[in-house]
Amino acid sequence: MVSLFALVPGQKIGPTAVAVVGGGLTFIAAALLSLVRLRQVRWSTARDVLFLVGLAVMFVFQLLEGIAVIAHPDNPGAVNTIAVLVVVCFLIGIARSWELIGGPSFGIRHEVTELVRGRESEPADGPGQASPPP
């Protein structure tokens, strides 16, 4: 939302950032209360709780920077920080949506391990090469 409102000429990014934080923190509180109410707070949901806490920390940074922009509109540092936070949110959103649609998980460690395992299981002649007849 912050990046969309930043595209509107004359729109102030500070108040927008603060308003988005209000909605975001409300969502986080509701999600955490839902986990408690459904008694789903256990080790299997620890990753979700950690994600929500990390998101809350990011929103607090955004709130502080939004207030700084409102107090000092000529402060480019606060605007840059908000812009970086928006980019981080987009990247997290892309990763989370990839998980939700069931996209394959790629990791450099996993891929290198599989590549090494694949080479170990190939015959000595190499892939696709036939041994000469005896």
PyMOL CGO cylinders between C-alpha atoms (Angstrom):
from pymol import cmd
from pymol.cgo import CYLINDER

trace = [
    CYLINDER, 0.00, 0.00, 0.00, 2.80, 2.41, 0.84, 0.3, 1, 1, 1, 1, 1, 1,
    CYLINDER, 2.80, 2.41, 0.84, 4.43, 2.00, -2.56, 0.3, 1, 1, 1, 1, 1, 1,
    CYLINDER, 4.43, 2.00, -2.56, 1.11, 2.40, -4.36, 0.3, 1, 1, 1, 1, 1, 1,
    CYLINDER, 1.11, 2.40, -4.36, 0.27, 5.63, -2.53, 0.3, 1, 1, 1, 1, 1, 1,
    CYLINDER, 0.27, 5.63, -2.53, 3.82, 6.89, -3.12, 0.3, 1, 1, 1, 1, 1, 1,
    CYLINDER, 3.82, 6.89, -3.12, 3.03, 6.81, -6.86, 0.3, 1, 1, 1, 1, 1, 1,
    CYLINDER, 3.03, 6.81, -6.86, 0.17, 9.29, -6.44, 0.3, 1, 1, 1, 1, 1, 1,
    CYLINDER, 0.17, 9.29, -6.44, 1.44, 12.85, -7.02, 0.3, 1, 1, 1, 1, 1, 1,
    CYLINDER, 1.44, 12.85, -7.02, 1.20, 14.98, -3.90, 0.3, 1, 1, 1, 1, 1, 1,
    CYLINDER, 1.20, 14.98, -3.90, 0.51, 12.01, -1.62, 0.3, 1, 1, 1, 1, 1, 1,
    CYLINDER, 0.51, 12.01, -1.62, 2.47, 12.10, 1.60, 0.3, 1, 1, 1, 1, 1, 1,
    CYLINDER, 2.47, 12.10, 1.60, 4.36, 8.89, 2.36, 0.3, 1, 1, 1, 1, 1, 1,
    CYLINDER, 4.36, 8.89, 2.36, 4.65, 9.48, 6.14, 0.3, 1, 1, 1, 1, 1, 1,
    CYLINDER, 4.65, 9.48, 6.14, 0.93, 9.39, 6.98, 0.3, 1, 1, 1, 1, 1, 1,
    CYLINDER, 0.93, 9.39, 6.98, 0.44, 6.48, 4.56, 0.3, 1, 1, 1, 1, 1, 1,
    CYLINDER, 0.44, 6.48, 4.56, 3.22, 4.49, 6.25, 0.3, 1, 1, 1, 1, 1, 1,
    CYLINDER, 3.22, 4.49, 6.25, 1.70, 5.14, 9.69, 0.3, 1, 1, 1, 1, 1, 1,
    CYLINDER, 1.70, 5.14, 9.69, -1.79, 4.11, 8.50, 0.3, 1, 1, 1, 1, 1, 1,
    CYLINDER, -1.79, 4.11, 8.50, -0.46, 0.90, 6.94, 0.3, 1, 1, 1, 1, 1, 1,
    CYLINDER, -0.46, 0.90, 6.94, 1.33, 0.08, 10.19, 0.3, 1, 1, 1, 1, 1, 1,
    CYLINDER, 1.33, 0.08, 10.19, -1.96, 0.43, 12.05, 0.3, 1, 1, 1, 1, 1, 1,
    CYLINDER, -1.96, 0.43, 12.05, -3.62, -2.11, 9.79, 0.3, 1, 1, 1, 1, 1, 1,
    CYLINDER, -3.62, -2.11, 9.79, -0.59, -4.40, 9.82, 0.3, 1, 1, 1, 1, 1, 1,
    CYLINDER, -0.59, -4.40, 9.82, -0.25, -4.49, 13.60, 0.3, 1, 1, 1, 1, 1, 1,
    CYLINDER, -0.25, -4.49, 13.60, -4.00, -5.14, 13.91, 0.3, 1, 1, 1, 1, 1, 1,
    CYLINDER, -4.00, -5.14, 13.91, -3.63, -8.11, 11.55, 0.3, 1, 1, 1, 1, 1, 1,
    CYLINDER, -3.63, -8.11, 11.55, -0.67, -9.47, 13.52, 0.3, 1, 1, 1, 1, 1, 1,
    CYLINDER, -0.67, -9.47, 13.52, -2.54, -9.15, 16.83, 0.3, 1, 1, 1, 1, 1, 1,
    CYLINDER, -2.54, -9.15, 16.83, -5.56, -10.95, 15.35, 0.3, 1, 1, 1, 1, 1, 1,
    CYLINDER, -5.56, -10.95, 15.35, -3.38, -13.73, 13.92, 0.3, 1, 1, 1, 1, 1, 1,
    CYLINDER, -3.38, -13.73, 13.92, -1.59, -14.28, 17.23, 0.3, 1, 1, 1, 1, 1, 1,
    CYLINDER, -1.59, -14.28, 17.23, -4.89, -14.23, 19.16, 0.3, 1, 1, 1, 1, 1, 1,
    CYLINDER, -4.89, -14.23, 19.16, -6.29, -16.76, 16.70, 0.3, 1, 1, 1, 1, 1, 1,
    CYLINDER, -6.29, -16.76, 16.70, -3.34, -19.09, 17.29, 0.3, 1, 1, 1, 1, 1, 1,
    CYLINDER, -3.34, -19.09, 17.29, -3.86, -18.81, 21.05, 0.3, 1, 1, 1, 1, 1, 1,
    CYLINDER, -3.86, -18.81, 21.05, -7.64, -19.24, 20.82, 0.3, 1, 1, 1, 1, 1, 1,
    CYLINDER, -7.64, -19.24, 20.82, -7.33, -22.34, 18.63, 0.3, 1, 1, 1, 1, 1, 1,
    CYLINDER, -7.33, -22.34, 18.63, -4.61, -23.67, 20.95, 0.3, 1, 1, 1, 1, 1, 1,
    CYLINDER, -4.61, -23.67, 20.95, -2.28, -24.02, 18.00, 0.3, 1, 1, 1, 1, 1, 1,
    CYLINDER, -2.28, -24.02, 18.00, 0.70, -22.57, 19.82, 0.3, 1, 1, 1, 1, 1, 1,
    CYLINDER, 0.70, -22.57, 19.82, 3.16, -25.46, 19.65, 0.3, 1, 1, 1, 1, 1, 1,
    CYLINDER, 3.16, -25.46, 19.65, 6.49, -26.19, 18.03, 0.3, 1, 1, 1, 1, 1, 1,
    CYLINDER, 6.49, -26.19, 18.03, 4.92, -26.83, 14.62, 0.3, 1, 1, 1, 1, 1, 1,
    CYLINDER, 4.92, -26.83, 14.62, 3.58, -23.26, 14.54, 0.3, 1, 1, 1, 1, 1, 1,
    CYLINDER, 3.58, -23.26, 14.54, 6.77, -21.69, 15.91, 0.3, 1, 1, 1, 1, 1, 1,
    CYLINDER, 6.77, -21.69, 15.91, 7.81, -20.70, 12.38, 0.3, 1, 1, 1, 1, 1, 1,
    CYLINDER, 7.81, -20.70, 12.38, 4.52, -18.83, 11.89, 0.3, 1, 1, 1, 1, 1, 1,
    CYLINDER, 4.52, -18.83, 11.89, 4.85, -17.09, 15.25, 0.3, 1, 1, 1, 1, 1, 1,
    CYLINDER, 4.85, -17.09, 15.25, 8.44, -16.14, 14.44, 0.3, 1, 1, 1, 1, 1, 1,
    CYLINDER, 8.44, -16.14, 14.44, 7.30, -14.76, 11.07, 0.3, 1, 1, 1, 1, 1, 1,
    CYLINDER, 7.30, -14.76, 11.07, 4.56, -12.69, 12.75, 0.3, 1, 1, 1, 1, 1, 1,
    CYLINDER, 4.56, -12.69, 12.75, 6.96, -11.34, 15.37, 0.3, 1, 1, 1, 1, 1, 1,
    CYLINDER, 6.96, -11.34, 15.37, 9.48, -10.42, 12.65, 0.3, 1, 1, 1, 1, 1, 1,
    CYLINDER, 9.48, -10.42, 12.65, 6.72, -8.70, 10.72, 0.3, 1, 1, 1, 1, 1, 1,
    CYLINDER, 6.72, -8.70, 10.72, 5.73, -6.77, 13.87, 0.3, 1, 1, 1, 1, 1, 1,
    CYLINDER, 5.73, -6.77, 13.87, 9.33, -5.61, 14.33, 0.3, 1, 1, 1, 1, 1, 1,
    CYLINDER, 9.33, -5.61, 14.33, 9.41, -4.43, 10.72, 0.3, 1, 1, 1, 1, 1, 1,
    CYLINDER, 9.41, -4.43, 10.72, 6.14, -2.56, 11.22, 0.3, 1, 1, 1, 1, 1, 1,
    CYLINDER, 6.14, -2.56, 11.22, 7.56, -0.83, 14.30, 0.3, 1, 1, 1, 1, 1, 1,
    CYLINDER, 7.56, -0.83, 14.30, 10.54, 0.35, 12.23, 0.3, 1, 1, 1, 1, 1, 1,
    CYLINDER, 10.54, 0.35, 12.23, 8.11, 1.58, 9.56, 0.3, 1, 1, 1, 1, 1, 1,
    CYLINDER, 8.11, 1.58, 9.56, 6.05, 3.38, 12.20, 0.3, 1, 1, 1, 1, 1, 1,
    CYLINDER, 6.05, 3.38, 12.20, 9.10, 5.16, 13.59, 0.3, 1, 1, 1, 1, 1, 1,
    CYLINDER, 9.10, 5.16, 13.59, 10.27, 6.17, 10.14, 0.3, 1, 1, 1, 1, 1, 1,
    CYLINDER, 10.27, 6.17, 10.14, 6.76, 7.29, 9.14, 0.3, 1, 1, 1, 1, 1, 1,
    CYLINDER, 6.76, 7.29, 9.14, 6.61, 9.52, 12.21, 0.3, 1, 1, 1, 1, 1, 1,
    CYLINDER, 6.61, 9.52, 12.21, 10.08, 10.86, 11.34, 0.3, 1, 1, 1, 1, 1, 1,
    CYLINDER, 10.08, 10.86, 11.34, 8.91, 11.73, 7.82, 0.3, 1, 1, 1, 1, 1, 1,
    CYLINDER, 8.91, 11.73, 7.82, 5.82, 13.50, 9.20, 0.3, 1, 1, 1, 1, 1, 1,
    CYLINDER, 5.82, 13.50, 9.20, 7.96, 15.48, 11.66, 0.3, 1, 1, 1, 1, 1, 1,
    CYLINDER, 7.96, 15.48, 11.66, 10.73, 16.26, 9.13, 0.3, 1, 1, 1, 1, 1, 1,
    CYLINDER, 10.73, 16.26, 9.13, 9.40, 15.97, 5.54, 0.3, 1, 1, 1, 1, 1, 1,
    CYLINDER, 9.40, 15.97, 5.54, 12.80, 16.98, 4.14, 0.3, 1, 1, 1, 1, 1, 1,
    CYLINDER, 12.80, 16.98, 4.14, 14.53, 13.93, 5.72, 0.3, 1, 1, 1, 1, 1, 1,
    CYLINDER, 14.53, 13.93, 5.72, 15.50, 11.63, 2.82, 0.3, 1, 1, 1, 1, 1, 1,
    CYLINDER, 15.50, 11.63, 2.82, 16.95, 8.99, 5.16, 0.3, 1, 1, 1, 1, 1, 1,
    CYLINDER, 16.95, 8.99, 5.16, 13.56, 8.11, 6.66, 0.3, 1, 1, 1, 1, 1, 1,
    CYLINDER, 13.56, 8.11, 6.66, 11.97, 7.92, 3.21, 0.3, 1, 1, 1, 1, 1, 1,
    CYLINDER, 11.97, 7.92, 3.21, 14.77, 5.64, 2.01, 0.3, 1, 1, 1, 1, 1, 1,
    CYLINDER, 14.77, 5.64, 2.01, 14.30, 3.37, 5.02, 0.3, 1, 1, 1, 1, 1, 1,
    CYLINDER, 14.30, 3.37, 5.02, 10.58, 3.11, 4.28, 0.3, 1, 1, 1, 1, 1, 1,
    CYLINDER, 10.58, 3.11, 4.28, 11.39, 2.30, 0.64, 0.3, 1, 1, 1, 1, 1, 1,
    CYLINDER, 11.39, 2.30, 0.64, 13.78, -0.50, 1.70, 0.3, 1, 1, 1, 1, 1, 1,
    CYLINDER, 13.78, -0.50, 1.70, 11.15, -1.89, 4.10, 0.3, 1, 1, 1, 1, 1, 1,
    CYLINDER, 11.15, -1.89, 4.10, 8.60, -1.91, 1.26, 0.3, 1, 1, 1, 1, 1, 1,
    CYLINDER, 8.60, -1.91, 1.26, 11.01, -3.85, -0.96, 0.3, 1, 1, 1, 1, 1, 1,
    CYLINDER, 11.01, -3.85, -0.96, 11.64, -6.36, 1.84, 0.3, 1, 1, 1, 1, 1, 1,
    CYLINDER, 11.64, -6.36, 1.84, 7.87, -6.76, 2.27, 0.3, 1, 1, 1, 1, 1, 1,
    CYLINDER, 7.87, -6.76, 2.27, 7.47, -7.46, -1.45, 0.3, 1, 1, 1, 1, 1, 1,
    CYLINDER, 7.47, -7.46, -1.45, 10.23, -10.09, -1.37, 0.3, 1, 1, 1, 1, 1, 1,
    CYLINDER, 10.23, -10.09, -1.37, 8.73, -11.77, 1.69, 0.3, 1, 1, 1, 1, 1, 1,
    CYLINDER, 8.73, -11.77, 1.69, 5.31, -11.67, 0.03, 0.3, 1, 1, 1, 1, 1, 1,
    CYLINDER, 5.31, -11.67, 0.03, 6.66, -13.31, -3.11, 0.3, 1, 1, 1, 1, 1, 1,
    CYLINDER, 6.66, -13.31, -3.11, 8.35, -16.06, -1.08, 0.3, 1, 1, 1, 1, 1, 1,
    CYLINDER, 8.35, -16.06, -1.08, 5.22, -16.67, 1.02, 0.3, 1, 1, 1, 1, 1, 1,
    CYLINDER, 5.22, -16.67, 1.02, 2.96, -16.81, -2.03, 0.3, 1, 1, 1, 1, 1, 1,
    CYLINDER, 2.96, -16.81, -2.03, 5.36, -19.30, -3.65, 0.3, 1, 1, 1, 1, 1, 1,
    CYLINDER, 5.36, -19.30, -3.65, 4.98, -21.48, -0.56, 0.3, 1, 1, 1, 1, 1, 1,
    CYLINDER, 4.98, -21.48, -0.56, 1.19, -21.14, -0.59, 0.3, 1, 1, 1, 1, 1, 1,
    CYLINDER, 1.19, -21.14, -0.59, 0.82, -22.27, -4.19, 0.3, 1, 1, 1, 1, 1, 1,
    CYLINDER, 0.82, -22.27, -4.19, 3.07, -25.25, -3.50, 0.3, 1, 1, 1, 1, 1, 1,
    CYLINDER, 3.07, -25.25, -3.50, 5.95, -24.17, -5.68, 0.3, 1, 1, 1, 1, 1, 1,
    CYLINDER, 5.95, -24.17, -5.68, 9.13, -26.26, -5.48, 0.3, 1, 1, 1, 1, 1, 1,
    CYLINDER, 9.13, -26.26, -5.48, 11.68, -25.27, -2.89, 0.3, 1, 1, 1, 1, 1, 1,
    CYLINDER, 11.68, -25.27, -2.89, 15.09, -24.43, -4.26, 0.3, 1, 1, 1, 1, 1, 1,
    CYLINDER, 15.09, -24.43, -4.26, 18.16, -23.93, -2.12, 0.3, 1, 1, 1, 1, 1, 1,
    CYLINDER, 18.16, -23.93, -2.12, 21.79, -23.79, -3.10, 0.3, 1, 1, 1, 1, 1, 1,
    CYLINDER, 21.79, -23.79, -3.10, 22.83, -26.36, -0.48, 0.3, 1, 1, 1, 1, 1, 1,
    CYLINDER, 22.83, -26.36, -0.48, 20.12, -28.80, -1.60, 0.3, 1, 1, 1, 1, 1, 1,
    CYLINDER, 20.12, -28.80, -1.60, 20.94, -28.37, -5.29, 0.3, 1, 1, 1, 1, 1, 1,
    CYLINDER, 20.94, -28.37, -5.29, 24.69, -28.85, -4.81, 0.3, 1, 1, 1, 1, 1, 1,
    CYLINDER, 24.69, -28.85, -4.81, 24.06, -31.96, -2.68, 0.3, 1, 1, 1, 1, 1, 1,
    CYLINDER, 24.06, -31.96, -2.68, 21.79, -33.45, -5.34, 0.3, 1, 1, 1, 1, 1, 1,
    CYLINDER, 21.79, -33.45, -5.34, 24.32, -32.62, -8.06, 0.3, 1, 1, 1, 1, 1, 1,
    CYLINDER, 24.32, -32.62, -8.06, 27.08, -34.40, -6.15, 0.3, 1, 1, 1, 1, 1, 1,
    CYLINDER, 27.08, -34.40, -6.15, 24.85, -37.40, -5.43, 0.3, 1, 1, 1, 1, 1, 1,
    CYLINDER, 24.85, -37.40, -5.43, 23.90, -37.60, -9.10, 0.3, 1, 1, 1, 1, 1, 1,
    CYLINDER, 23.90, -37.60, -9.10, 27.55, -37.69, -10.16, 0.3, 1, 1, 1, 1, 1, 1,
    CYLINDER, 27.55, -37.69, -10.16, 28.38, -40.39, -7.61, 0.3, 1, 1, 1, 1, 1, 1,
    CYLINDER, 28.38, -40.39, -7.61, 25.64, -42.68, -8.95, 0.3, 1, 1, 1, 1, 1, 1,
    CYLINDER, 25.64, -42.68, -8.95, 26.68, -42.34, -12.64, 0.3, 1, 1, 1, 1, 1, 1,
    CYLINDER, 26.68, -42.34, -12.64, 28.76, -45.14, -14.22, 0.3, 1, 1, 1, 1, 1, 1,
    CYLINDER, 28.76, -45.14, -14.22, 32.49, -44.57, -14.63, 0.3, 1, 1, 1, 1, 1, 1,
    CYLINDER, 32.49, -44.57, -14.63, 32.06, -44.06, -18.40, 0.3, 1, 1, 1, 1, 1, 1,
    CYLINDER, 32.06, -44.06, -18.40, 29.96, -40.97, -17.82, 0.3, 1, 1, 1, 1, 1, 1,
    CYLINDER, 29.96, -40.97, -17.82, 26.36, -40.16, -18.56, 0.3, 1, 1, 1, 1, 1, 1,
    CYLINDER, 26.36, -40.16, -18.56, 24.90, -41.34, -21.84, 0.3, 1, 1, 1, 1, 1, 1,
    CYLINDER, 24.90, -41.34, -21.84, 28.01, -43.23, -22.91, 0.3, 1, 1, 1, 1, 1, 1,
    CYLINDER, 28.01, -43.23, -22.91, 27.82, -46.92, -23.61, 0.3, 1, 1, 1, 1, 1, 1,
    CYLINDER, 27.82, -46.92, -23.61, 30.61, -49.23, -22.60, 0.3, 1, 1, 1, 1, 1, 1,
    CYLINDER, 30.61, -49.23, -22.60, 32.42, -50.88, -25.49, 0.3, 1, 1, 1, 1, 1, 1,
    CYLINDER, 32.42, -50.88, -25.49, 31.38, -54.49, -26.05, 0.3, 1, 1, 1, 1, 1, 1,
    CYLINDER, 31.38, -54.49, -26.05, 33.70, -57.08, -24.42, 0.3, 1, 1, 1, 1, 1, 1,
]
cmd.load_cgo(trace, "trace")
